[in-house]
Amino acid sequence: MLPFAGLQDWYLRDSDGELQPTSYDIQIDTLDEPGWRLEIVLDGTDLAERDLRELAIERTQSDWIHAWRDEHALHIDCGPLNLTEAIKTFTAWAETGPSGGAEHRLAA
């Protein structure tokens, strides 16, 4: 599945097919390093209570990905050529099913 297709599918599935204003949003921004930042606010979603372990992969100065979760959102910062990997990382985590209290690990 193409990365944006996976993100779109999650968004549509989480909204139960009703496209209406929600309490969460998805933002893609650039970093100064250079790189990308993906932020997905999870409040009000089926992922709001899901835990995860922080992910930090440093391959080279321009090939890296860091992902973490705070109280409200999932954050993924990545190198300038890793945006596709960041989106795939989120969608893989989102598709792992209910946490059942277990901690989930993001896989890059």
trRosetta pair geometry for C-beta under 8 A, 3 or more apart (Angstrom, degrees):
i j d omega theta_ij theta_ji phi_ij phi_ji
1 5 5.2 -129 178 87 93 119
1 6 5.0 106 119 -61 127 96
1 9 7.7 -42 -174 0 146 144
1 91 7.7 -120 93 138 128 154
2 5 4.3 86 63 4 88 113
2 6 7.2 -160 88 -10 45 84
3 6 5.8 -54 -153 32 34 111
3 7 6.6 29 153 -14 66 105
3 83 8.0 142 114 126 159 74
3 84 4.8 -169 -18 -150 156 71
3 87 3.8 91 175 93 116 127
3 88 5.1 -77 -108 -54 102 80
3 91 7.0 -171 -148 3 63 138
4 7 5.5 -52 -148 39 40 113
4 8 6.1 42 152 -20 69 105
4 87 6.6 -24 -71 176 49 161
5 8 5.7 -54 -145 39 30 112
5 9 6.2 34 154 -23 64 106
6 9 5.7 -51 -145 34 30 113
6 10 6.5 30 156 -18 63 103
6 87 6.8 134 69 149 111 98
6 88 6.9 81 49 -108 156 54
6 91 3.5 23 147 -133 129 163
6 95 7.9 -71 -160 -37 111 128
7 10 5.9 -53 -151 34 31 110
7 11 6.4 31 152 -19 64 107
7 26 7.1 117 -179 -155 118 160
7 87 5.4 -63 -48 -160 123 110
7 90 7.0 43 -97 88 93 126
7 91 6.1 -100 -64 -68 58 113
8 11 5.7 -56 -148 36 32 112
8 12 6.2 26 157 -14 67 108
9 12 6.0 -58 -145 41 29 106
9 13 5.9 27 158 -18 66 112
9 91 7.8 66 59 -138 105 122
10 13 5.8 -59 -141 41 27 110
10 14 6.0 24 161 -18 65 111
10 90 7.9 -111 18 131 168 101
10 91 6.1 -145 -34 -118 132 82
10 94 5.0 15 -121 134 139 158
10 95 7.8 -105 -87 -57 108 83
11 14 6.1 -58 -144 38 23 107
11 15 6.5 13 158 -11 61 111
11 26 6.9 -69 -89 -20 124 141
12 15 6.0 -64 -147 41 29 104
12 17 6.7 38 176 -92 85 47
12 19 7.7 -33 -118 -74 74 92
13 16 7.7 29 175 -74 34 34
14 45 5.0 -12 -160 -140 136 97
14 46 6.0 -137 -121 8 92 98
14 47 7.9 -47 -108 -1 133 97
15 18 5.5 -134 153 64 91 60
15 19 6.0 57 137 -90 154 45
15 20 7.0 162 -165 32 117 72
15 22 6.6 -107 -105 -60 100 136
22 25 7.5 163 79 -64 96 60
22 44 6.1 178 -180 109 99 143
23 41 7.5 -115 127 126 65 127
23 43 5.3 -77 119 107 113 107
23 44 4.3 117 55 -15 112 150
24 40 7.3 33 171 174 116 67
24 41 4.0 -164 -146 95 79 96
24 42 6.3 60 -124 -90 141 7
24 43 5.5 174 -76 60 97 70
24 44 5.4 -154 -24 57 107 107
24 45 5.7 -16 -4 -36 165 109
25 40 7.9 -143 102 -141 40 47
25 41 5.3 41 39 24 60 119
26 38 7.7 -16 -169 -168 86 84
26 39 7.4 164 -155 87 42 55
26 40 5.1 -1 -110 -109 79 80
26 41 7.7 -128 -67 21 41 74
27 37 7.6 -4 112 110 96 94
27 38 7.5 161 87 -154 56 40
27 39 4.7 -3 57 57 100 99
27 40 7.8 -167 26 -73 63 42
28 36 6.6 -19 -167 -169 90 109
28 37 7.2 158 -155 83 43 55
28 38 5.6 -9 -104 -103 76 71
28 83 7.3 56 -154 -147 126 119
29 36 7.3 142 79 -161 42 60
29 37 4.7 -16 64 60 91 105
29 39 7.5 7 10 5 108 108
30 34 6.8 -27 -175 -161 104 91
30 35 7.2 145 -164 83 61 38
30 36 6.3 -48 -111 -105 50 53
30 37 7.3 146 -133 14 1 87
31 34 6.2 139 80 -164 77 40
31 35 4.1 -8 48 64 124 87
31 36 6.5 -91 0 -26 97 7
31 37 5.6 110 -56 -35 97 99
31 77 6.2 64 -59 -150 149 106
33 79 7.9 -94 106 -116 120 56
34 62 7.9 17 62 -128 82 95
34 79 8.0 68 95 -164 67 55
34 80 4.8 40 103 -74 104 117
35 64 7.7 -47 -111 65 141 95
35 77 6.1 60 124 177 135 84
35 78 5.6 -174 -172 93 111 39
35 79 5.1 -78 -112 -125 103 22
35 80 5.5 -101 -96 -57 46 58
35 82 7.4 -9 -147 44 95 107
36 77 7.1 170 89 -152 50 48
36 78 5.3 -12 58 60 94 88
36 79 7.8 7 17 84 84 21
36 80 7.0 123 -23 -115 86 36
36 82 6.9 -153 35 74 114 77
36 83 4.6 68 1 -88 171 94
36 86 6.3 -136 94 6 124 157
37 75 7.0 -24 -165 -164 94 90
37 76 7.3 154 -156 83 46 51
37 77 5.2 -16 -101 -101 76 75
38 75 7.3 150 83 -159 58 41
38 76 4.4 -4 56 59 104 101
38 77 7.9 -166 24 -72 66 31
38 78 7.6 13 1 6 103 110
38 83 7.4 129 -51 -145 115 75
38 86 4.8 154 2 147 138 129
38 87 6.7 -178 -107 -74 160 65
38 90 6.6 -110 128 -39 142 140
39 73 5.4 14 -173 167 90 141
39 74 7.3 165 -151 83 45 52
39 75 5.3 -5 -105 -107 80 73
39 76 7.8 -166 -71 27 42 63
40 73 6.1 159 80 -159 41 87
40 74 4.9 -5 57 54 97 98
40 90 6.3 106 -3 -148 147 142
41 72 5.7 -19 -144 151 84 97
41 73 4.6 -49 -100 -93 51 101
42 45 4.9 -94 -163 44 62 120
42 47 4.8 -91 -147 94 120 97
42 48 4.8 167 138 -95 95 54
42 50 7.7 -110 -175 40 152 94
42 69 7.9 -4 3 -147 146 108
42 72 6.6 168 44 168 77 43
42 73 5.9 158 1 -111 84 37
42 74 6.1 75 -42 -15 120 90
43 48 5.8 72 -118 -118 29 117
43 72 5.4 -21 -39 -148 108 86
43 73 8.0 -42 -14 -64 85 67
44 48 6.5 117 15 -67 20 136
45 48 5.4 145 58 -42 66 86
46 98 7.9 -86 171 -92 103 80
47 50 4.8 -55 -160 21 67 125
47 74 7.5 -32 136 -30 137 127
47 94 6.0 -60 -74 -121 139 82
49 99 6.8 -137 110 33 86 131
50 93 7.9 144 130 161 142 99
50 98 7.7 -141 -89 -153 105 43
50 99 4.5 163 -124 -42 76 127
50 104 6.0 -5 175 13 106 130
51 69 7.2 -176 -150 71 43 150
51 99 6.2 109 27 -151 75 154
51 102 7.6 -145 57 114 108 35
51 103 4.5 -61 106 -117 119 71
51 104 6.4 146 87 20 59 74
52 55 8.0 -35 149 -25 116 96
52 67 7.8 -42 122 126 138 109
52 69 5.3 106 46 -9 102 134
52 74 7.7 40 32 -117 142 108
52 93 6.4 -1 -100 -151 147 132
52 103 6.4 137 -112 -177 21 77
52 104 4.6 -40 -98 78 82 81
52 105 6.3 137 -160 -100 82 23
52 106 5.7 56 179 -34 136 86
53 103 6.0 73 -43 154 85 120
53 104 7.5 -143 6 96 74 38
53 105 4.7 -10 38 -107 112 80
53 106 7.3 -136 69 14 69 76
54 66 7.6 -7 -179 -170 97 79
54 67 6.8 173 -157 88 54 58
54 68 4.5 0 -117 -99 94 92
54 69 7.9 -140 -83 15 67 71
55 65 6.7 -14 122 117 112 97
55 66 6.8 169 93 -152 68 34
55 67 4.2 16 49 47 109 100
55 68 7.5 -155 30 -60 64 57
55 89 7.2 -145 73 -166 163 138
55 105 7.3 113 -74 -176 100 75
55 106 4.3 -83 -32 71 140 116
55 107 7.9 -157 -107 -75 142 16
55 108 6.3 141 173 -31 140 109
56 65 7.8 -170 -138 95 31 55
56 66 5.0 14 -109 -114 75 83
56 67 7.9 -152 -63 28 49 58
57 64 6.2 -179 97 -151 65 60
57 65 5.1 14 51 52 102 85
57 66 7.8 -161 30 -71 57 50
57 108 5.5 -105 -1 46 151 157
58 64 4.8 3 -116 -117 54 115
59 63 4.0 -51 74 107 118 108
59 64 6.0 -161 24 -77 73 60
60 63 4.3 50 40 33 92 101
60 64 7.2 -134 61 -43 44 87
60 79 7.8 50 74 -100 79 161
61 64 7.7 -46 -173 -20 14 120
61 79 8.0 117 122 -117 40 124
62 79 4.7 111 169 -163 48 127
62 80 5.8 -35 -165 28 101 100
62 81 6.7 56 146 13 101 103
63 79 5.0 -95 -95 33 21 166
63 81 6.7 -29 -97 61 79 108
63 82 6.5 130 -144 -57 54 117
64 78 6.5 -173 94 -149 57 55
64 79 4.8 107 35 -41 67 106
64 82 6.9 -113 64 -17 34 161
65 76 6.6 -11 -167 -171 95 98
65 77 7.4 163 -153 89 46 50
65 78 4.3 -1 -106 -109 76 99
65 79 7.1 -77 -59 4 62 82
65 82 5.4 -148 -71 164 99 147
65 85 5.9 -109 -71 116 145 123
65 86 6.2 -172 -133 -82 116 79
65 89 6.8 158 170 -40 147 159
65 108 5.4 150 70 -113 146 146
66 76 7.1 164 85 -153 49 50
66 77 4.8 -1 57 59 101 95
66 78 7.2 -169 24 -74 61 55
67 74 7.1 1 -170 -180 98 93
67 75 6.9 170 -148 91 52 54
67 76 4.4 -8 -101 -104 90 84
67 77 7.8 -170 -74 27 46 57
67 86 7.6 162 -79 -137 109 80
67 89 6.0 -145 -60 139 154 141
67 90 7.9 -169 -133 -71 136 73
67 106 4.8 -43 88 64 146 170
67 108 7.9 170 -3 -65 128 106
68 74 7.7 177 94 -153 33 56
68 75 5.5 -10 63 60 76 99
69 73 7.2 -161 -147 101 62 39
69 74 5.1 -28 -101 -104 84 67
69 75 7.3 171 -91 18 32 75
70 73 5.9 13 51 51 93 72
70 75 7.0 35 -4 -8 98 116
74 90 6.4 132 116 -121 143 102
74 93 7.6 163 -140 93 156 149
76 86 4.3 150 127 -154 135 104
76 89 6.2 144 -121 78 150 131
76 90 6.4 -112 -17 -55 145 103
78 82 3.6 -123 162 95 123 121
78 83 6.4 170 78 -75 130 41
78 85 6.4 172 -151 75 155 105
78 86 4.6 -134 -9 -60 146 118
79 82 4.4 83 53 0 79 119
82 85 4.5 -49 -165 43 79 120
82 86 5.9 88 133 -30 85 93
83 86 5.5 -50 -149 31 35 115
83 87 6.6 31 155 -15 66 103
84 87 6.0 -56 -150 37 31 107
84 88 6.2 28 153 -15 66 109
85 88 5.7 -57 -144 42 31 110
85 89 6.1 39 154 -28 65 105
85 108 6.0 37 176 -159 112 96
86 89 5.6 -51 -149 30 28 115
86 90 6.8 27 153 -16 62 102
87 90 5.8 -52 -153 35 34 110
87 91 6.4 25 155 -13 67 108
88 91 5.9 -56 -141 42 32 106
88 92 6.1 35 158 -22 66 107
89 92 6.0 -55 -147 35 25 110
89 93 6.5 24 155 -16 61 108
89 106 5.3 41 180 -178 104 112
89 107 7.0 -166 -133 77 77 43
89 108 5.3 -14 -95 -99 118 69
90 93 5.8 -63 -153 38 30 110
90 94 6.1 27 154 -20 68 110
90 106 8.0 -15 -81 -132 39 117
91 94 5.5 -52 -141 38 34 113
91 95 6.2 26 160 -15 66 111
92 95 6.1 -64 -147 41 26 105
92 96 7.1 46 152 -48 60 95
92 106 7.5 105 82 -154 106 65
92 107 5.8 -85 122 59 144 97
93 96 6.0 -39 -159 -3 34 117
93 104 6.1 119 -152 134 90 132
93 106 5.1 -31 -73 -107 128 77
93 107 7.6 166 -66 21 78 71
96 104 5.7 140 81 -138 154 134
99 102 5.3 -155 179 55 74 67
99 103 7.4 29 -159 -88 118 18
99 104 6.0 -102 -110 -31 98 107
